[in-house]
Amino acid sequence: MVSRHIYLQLALRIIFIALAAIGMAFCFFDAQYILSGVLLVVLVIQTVYLITYVNQTNRKIAYFFDAIKNEDFTLRFPEKLSVKSLEELNHSLNMLNAMIQDIHIKKQAQEQYYQEIIKHASIGIFTYNKKGHILFANSKIEELLNYTPLNHVKQLNQVDKNLYELFSTFQPFERKLVQLSNERERKQIALKSTGITLDDEELILVVGQDIHLELDEKETDSWVRLIRVLTHEIMNTITPITSISESILSYFKNNKGLVSLEEFNASHIKNTAKGLEVIKEQGSDLMEFVQSYRSFLSIPKPDKELVGAAKLLDKIKVLMDQENKNGNISFQTVINPNDLELFIDEKQISQILINLSKNALQSIGEQENGAIRITAAVDHQGKKFIEVRDNGPGIPPELIDEIFVPFFTTKNTGTGIGLSLSKQIMLLHGGSIQVTSNQNTIFTLNFK
């Protein structure tokens, strides 16, 4: 509606100017010089009115955008004018101003809401530019870094020189672990950075969290699990020894004291010999258990070298074919790309893969259509991994968090250190081992 009235006003004024120009030219060539002069004056007046009208409209729009740019929403244009087109234009500009003001208020409220969330977040957050100026820092990061207010990364030099050097060289998508301590407490802060762009300026967003308490809780939980398993294993070994010892002692001693030779018979000697054999076996099992504990604590540092994945998996397949005597389980290896190489200690990683493959064979058992597949590949992030997958019955959900605990086992035989050893070896390689068990059980070895 507004644009139609403006176009109409412009069109009429241009038509009047054109008619005045034509009339002036006609009168001039017809030697009617006085009338031609009058029409020239009319032409000039119409031209001035046109320029004034256009400038008036442009100035209103320019004032409007300047006010919006400066976030000044108090500008109001009069809506009662003699010129209908300008009246409607002013009304539309006022409506647009009110709408933008409403959006601006909502945006400010939303921004304040998010800032309050960030301020009270349980993790520290701050951003800084390439010059080291900190543009935003919530109270949690100031608490973690023990400095307030944070305005520049150079301030961290007063907290710890290593901390300042870390931030001065921090690059996007890096992870760092920092330890800060004072006379009252010790903090272990995990830092993660992300690159962002704001108003054409490259910034680094850093998120920090004190994981010391979390690590303490996990360490305590690990000790509780380990002690529970150790207690279980030792009690299983000691209880029969105690029971048999009491039985043998009853042959030689009663309430009256030592038994005389006359009361001692051949069956007592026979049972005593059997009992001592059991005690010896239990003692040997306990010694083996202790030895396995010592081996768990003395894993040698990996002697890494480049090993072809094809060579590694072919060796595992040959060994597993020997274990799969019934031939009821298909064993498959997949390598992608075919020339994939891993920087590993071949013996240690072979030990992990053999252990995982044997566990898979035992899990499948006599199941029909049993299948085991080992895959060595590179993921979408360019990181190398080895995956051991089987279609056995899987691991019960209540045991999935226990299987990596040293000496935990659901088998009747074995020490229960295979998976915990595997985890230790992967940690020494700078990688990790993970497990999922739904329709298939999948163990994944992740390398750097």
C-alpha positions, 0 to 999 in steps of 0.5 A: 500500500505504501509503495503504491502511493509513493509510486503514484506520487512519483508518477504524477509528478514526473507526468506533470514535469513531462507535460510542462517540458512539452508545453514549454517546447511547443510554445517556444517554437510557436513564438509564444515566449511569455507562455513558454517562460511561465511553463519553464517556471512551472517545470522548475517548481515541479522539479524542485517539488519532486527532489524535495519529495524524494529527499524527504522520503530518503531522509526518513528512511535514513534516519530510521536505519541510523536509529536502528543501527544505534539501537535507538528505538525511541524514534517516531514519525508523525502519522497525521499528514496531509500527504497520504503516501507519507502518512502511510510510510511513517505508519509502516516505519513506526510498525517496523521499528516496534517489531525490531524493538520487540525482537531486540528485547527478546534477543537481549533477554535470551542473551542474558539468560544464556549468560546466566547459565554460563556464569553458573555452569559447573565447568569453566568457560572463557574466550580469548583472541590471538592477542591474548585478550580475554573477551569472556570468562565465567566465575568457574574458570576464574575459580579453577585458575585461581585468578579474578578478574581475567582480562588477559592470558598474561595474568596467568603468569602470576598463577603458574608460568607453565599455565601461561605458556600453555595458553599462549601456544594453545591451538584449536581442538587441543586437549591439555591436562594441568595440575595446580596446587596450593597450601589448601588444595590440588586441582587437576584441570582438563582443558579443551579448546575450540576455534570460533569466529565472531564478527570476523575475529578468530577466537579460541573458546576454552572449556575447563573442568576439575577432574581431580575429585572425579578421578579420586572417586573412580580410583576409590571405586577401582580399589573397592572392586579390586579388593572385592575380587581379591578377597573373593579369590583368596577366600575361595583358596583359603577356606578349603585349606582351613576346613581340611586342616581342621579335619586332619587336626581332629585325627591327631587331637581331641578334647582330651589332648593328643590322640594315642597311637593305638587310636590312630588307624590306617584310614586316618593316615589315608585321609591325612595324605589326601588332605595334604595333597589338597592343601598343596594344590590349593597353595599352588593355586594361590601362588599362581594367583599371586604370580599373575598379580605380579605379572599384571604389575610388571608389564614391560614398556612397549617396544613399538615398530611399524607392523603390517595389519595383514601380517598381524591378523594372518598370524592370529587367524592361524592360531585361532584355526588351531583352537577352533578344532570343531570347525563350527565357527567361521573366522574372518579378517578384514583390513582397510586399506590393504596396506594398513600399518600400525605402530605397535609392540607386535607381541603385546597386541598379539597377546590382546587379540589372542585373548579376545579371540579365545574369549569369543570362541569360548563364548560361542561354544557349540552355537550354530553359525558362530562367527568371529571377525577381526577388522583393522581399519581407519575411522572417519577421523583418520585414527586406526583401530582393530575390532574383534566382533563375535555373535555369541550370547554377549555380556550381561549388562550388569557385568559390562563394567566389571570385566576389566577389573583385575581378577574378575572372571565368570569362568570356572578356570582362569585368573581373570587378568586377561582383559585387565592386562589388555587394558593396561597394554593399550594404555601403555600404547597411548590408546584404549580398549572399549566394549559394546555388547548388544546383538554382537559383542565388539571389543575395539582397540583404539590407537593414536 
